[in-house]
Amino acid sequence: MSLVNIINLGVGLTALIGGLVMLAFALRRHKRDHHANNPRSVAMLIAGMMITAFGLFITAFAIAFATGEPTGQHAGVSQ
């Protein structure tokens, strides 16, 4: 694996774990403050889901790019 793949994997895993922690915290807070219609907890839920999805996407891309089969000119196919 190249350095760029390791950096992508680190950023993706950090965002994934951070998003899940934020989502869990927001779910607890939303459940507690549900009767108050607090838009802050809803915004935190949305942000947690978005960060989790971003982390999952970047992590999956890094893993697929590092372990996938080369295509095109990288595979030695002449066009």
Secondary structure, 3 states (H helix, E strand, C coil): CCHHHHHHHHHHHHHHHHHHHHHHHHHHHHHHCHHHCCHHHHHHHHHHHHHHHHHHHHHHHHHHHHHCCCCHHHHCCCC
